[in-house]
């Protein structure tokens, strides 16, 4: 996964219910042995919809909890 890809949250958590959609904005960490398309690592996801438009809602999720759409 890489920045700019649209993803769906697979596992519910506080602030991001399962099935929510977001856009990967940053790869925070990735193990050195993984290639760029791997799902391992931690990603910053800008959530779509809801809430205040003046403040971006960005959550951090494990790659295993995301599904590329």
PyMOL commands that set and color helices and strands:
alter all, ss='L'
color gray80, all
select helices_A, chain A and resi 63-65
alter helices_A, ss='H'
color red, helices_A
select strands_A, chain A and resi 6-9+21-29+42-47+58-62+66-68
alter strands_A, ss='S'
color yellow, strands_A
deselect
rebuild
show_as cartoon
